[in-house]
Amino acid sequence: MTETNRPKRRFSVVALAGAFILGGAIMFALAALLVSITERQTEARVFPAQVDPIPEGELDPAVWGVNFPREYDSFKKTELTEISTPFGGNVFVNKLEKYPVLKRLWAGYAFSVDFNEERGHYYALIDQKETKRQEAVKQPGACANCHAAEAPKLIAEMGWETFNSTPYKELQDKLHMGSTCNDCHDSQTMALRISRPAFINAMTERGVDLSKATRQEMRTYVCAQCHVEYYFAGDKKLLTFPWADGMTIDDIDAYYTRIGFKDWAHKEAESPMIKIQHPEFEMFTTSLHYKSGVSCADCHMPYVREGAVKISDHWVRSPLDNLNNACQTCHKQDEEKLKDRVLTIQNKTAELLRLTEAALTDAIDAIVAAKAAGATEEQLADARYLHRRAQLRWDFVFSENSTGFHSPQEAARILGNAIDLARQAQLGAIKVTPATNPPAAIIKP
């Protein structure tokens, strides 16, 4: 054997030893991975089993939490009031102080007395019991449909019509919980379910068979039981969703006009007004997200992993507080860019809201001035109708809890129409103002 062969032989031995060590390390890692996968699979199989069967109709989330501790732990966080975003969150805010113009826009209606930031599902009943609107107007039992966990049980006991028409104060002592697990889940199968009749009635009228809804659709429908526009129909005050003609604001406007409905007469302008509630579902259905199959829960209750278990986060809150799970699953931009995109939409929507509010107050001033100058009720009818239609659209965007984000282009379209209608109302009132008092109403720059 020559000298030149010896280094090669030594190299071969070192390489062989290195390969052996590397192979052992890989096998050890694979074995560890296999053990981990087996443990996680076992954990995933064991987790859904109910340790303690949940009675049908059980309202207390703590009872459900025995079997589903992860979901319950996150649900309990809805009690926290520490999230503040530029246009929402769950920190208490007196919106009448933040936006003083609301007192004029809702003059003569209970919302001009008390209107605060919604604090979340835990406070659904608490805030309703504490609002000063209870003193300003005699609310029917229909108001409890979405604010109290006891609503389905009381409806079953009392009947749909009696429950809705019974004064809220007569039901108040029977109401103890806000949103609970039972509102959205079947206690035996955990399947998502609809527990509120008004949504079933409205969807049936629109020809939608809820029994054929997919799980992904149900992840929106359970939210749409309450996050909608509604009114109390007839003497029985039946909770009704105004969707018979469609779900856009134009369809809803046409429906209310067709049935001759109004919530109140404006205290100053005397226009027949509608108070829009919180039409998140209606607005969302016009969006690209909705048409792409995204559900409410995907953003407000996104899936998270705890070990091998994939659960829906039950800390229902603004996605701005949870951008990683709520947005970055689909959108791969960094958090700051995503946040900037959301706030850009909301800031532009807020700008349009403020412009609309200015146009609405000018319309009110013009109508009041025209009447003071001697314009007749017949002469003012068109201006008042335009005022109603303008504010209906403003309120649809203002009271919808996303400041335009749920459907940016639709929100901008609606507010553009609202400004136009408000200015038409203003001009209409000026045209019928008797010449004896021409300076009373002018168009402000």
Helices and strands as residue ranges (DSSP letters): H 5-46, H 61-67, H 69-75, G 76-79, E 84-85, E 88-89, H 95-98, H 101-105, G 110-112, G 121-123, H 124-130, H 133-136, G 141-144, H 151-158, H 160-165, H 168-171, G 172-174, G 181-183, H 197-205, G 210-212, H 215-224, E 231-233, E 238-240, H 249-259, E 264-265, E 272-273, H 280-284, H 288-291, H 296-300, E 303-306, E 309-312, G 319-321, H 323-326, H 335-372, H 377-398, H 408-431, G 438-440
